[in-house]
Amino acid sequence: MKSIFPVNNILFRPVEGFLCLLVMFSSLALLTTKYYYLALFPPIGLAALLVFGRYPQWAYYLIIFLIPLKEFRTIGGALKIHWLLSLWLILILGVRLIINKGKGLDIQSPLWRLFFLSLAVWFVSSLMSQYRETAFDTLELLVIGCVFLALNMAFISKQAFYQVIPRIIVYSVFMTAFLGVIGYLFDFSFFAMGIEEGGFKRSIGASSDPNNYTLMINFTFPLIYYIFFNTESKLERAFMVFIAVINIAALLFSYSRGGMLVMAVVLAVLLFKYVRNIDVRKLGFIISFIIFLMAIFMVFTPVNYWQHFKNIFDTKADKSIGRRASYVYVGAEAFKENPVLGVGPGAFRDIFGESYYARKYASSKEITTKRYSHNTYLEILVGTGFVGFTLFVLIIYGGFAAFKKARVRFLALGDSSSVAVINAYMFSYIFLLLYLLIFSDPFHKYLYVSLALSQIALKISNENDGALNHEKLYVSH
């Protein structure tokens, strides 16, 4: 007679049995602590791991989706969802590489050589730095960036390249922008900063920094354009218009002067680039839409918004302008003293914290006088010197060159859909690089996503070009 109690099944399946017991005891242990509300997560987590083991690309998509939603990436203040998913994907990728004898990851990409050289230069610079703790912490971020790049290159499929990735980025950034607009309009402090202090209110969505918030929004505009003109769904096309309106409103309510200026450049470039290819009927719609946006902009612009922009030329009224100018001076002096390998990766903030300008522009509310330079390129130049800066420039140029080469090949093949998506990715990448002139983050996730997409675009173009040449050879015989 067959027992209904699964003891025998557990005994004869030790791995499954161990996992079930581990999950059960973990839940029971959590129930006895102040974190009892986390008791459901072990079984949910196990189920998620099993699903993501079967469909690992879903785990990767979730990581990308969570990039602009920082406030939702952590459970219970300590459990980081994106870290757990990344570790799981690293395990899966490792197993794949072992089984397939190294296949499944494009290790021939020239970007890897540049990154490995950068790791070596950053390591030597860290050893020589008087700010070793900061330098090695920053070097660790570069290692993590390399791992993230590998995950992108391994788990972005051809279908994801054309259809999934643009939508994940657009919809996730829209979500944080929408929350930011709600937070600003209805005074929800979770999605807007400055509300509890009763002072300068700014929309930040589910991000933690208004500058990063506006960077991500600007990054999506070329992708929104791509989806709008290439989707077959009228509903999705209408939704892209709604997303564009919300994103612009989010930028407006963020009070980010740099963000608004970059957005003006982004929209102007996109309009100039594509206006010749737009159908006359669609062009009329776009002009009407721009007029509508201008009207919305005038109606919803906060009273003190223009004053905030005018202060950009008045260092007495706005100390942040004078402080940003001081970053360049301090950075230039630091580079003169250590031009070859720099003061150590990420050590600009330590240098600035010791300067006269840090004390001059210090606020009584600030915990520390250490500050980033608000310029990624200056951070790299000061931190790793001319050698590290050159490698960084070569890396970002390598991404641009790969996009351009893939685009030329697809144009030769007459593949307009591939050209359209590559144009969108390439412009998003260019606008991201532009924004890094006013924002410090050489490890921004969208930078690494863009670099991976550039290599995948080149790989797909090589495959298509090779298939075409093979077909021509077959026909000629």
Secondary structure as GFF3:
##gff-version 3
##sequence-region A 1 477
A	DSSP	alpha_helix	7	12	.	.	.	ID=ss1
A	DSSP	alpha_helix	14	31	.	.	.	ID=ss2
A	DSSP	three_ten_helix	36	38	.	.	.	ID=ss3
A	DSSP	alpha_helix	41	54	.	.	.	ID=ss4
A	DSSP	alpha_helix	56	65	.	.	.	ID=ss5
A	DSSP	three_ten_helix	70	72	.	.	.	ID=ss6
A	DSSP	beta_strand	74	75	.	.	.	ID=ss7
A	DSSP	beta_strand	79	80	.	.	.	ID=ss8
A	DSSP	alpha_helix	81	99	.	.	.	ID=ss9
A	DSSP	alpha_helix	110	128	.	.	.	ID=ss10
A	DSSP	alpha_helix	132	155	.	.	.	ID=ss11
A	DSSP	alpha_helix	158	159	.	.	.	ID=ss12
A	DSSP	pi_helix	160	164	.	.	.	ID=ss13
A	DSSP	alpha_helix	165	186	.	.	.	ID=ss14
A	DSSP	beta_strand	192	193	.	.	.	ID=ss15
A	DSSP	beta_strand	202	203	.	.	.	ID=ss16
A	DSSP	alpha_helix	210	230	.	.	.	ID=ss17
A	DSSP	alpha_helix	234	254	.	.	.	ID=ss18
A	DSSP	alpha_helix	257	274	.	.	.	ID=ss19
A	DSSP	three_ten_helix	275	277	.	.	.	ID=ss20
A	DSSP	alpha_helix	280	300	.	.	.	ID=ss21
A	DSSP	alpha_helix	305	310	.	.	.	ID=ss22
A	DSSP	three_ten_helix	311	313	.	.	.	ID=ss23
A	DSSP	alpha_helix	319	337	.	.	.	ID=ss24
A	DSSP	alpha_helix	348	353	.	.	.	ID=ss25
A	DSSP	alpha_helix	356	360	.	.	.	ID=ss26
A	DSSP	alpha_helix	376	413	.	.	.	ID=ss27
A	DSSP	alpha_helix	416	435	.	.	.	ID=ss28
A	DSSP	alpha_helix	445	476	.	.	.	ID=ss29
###
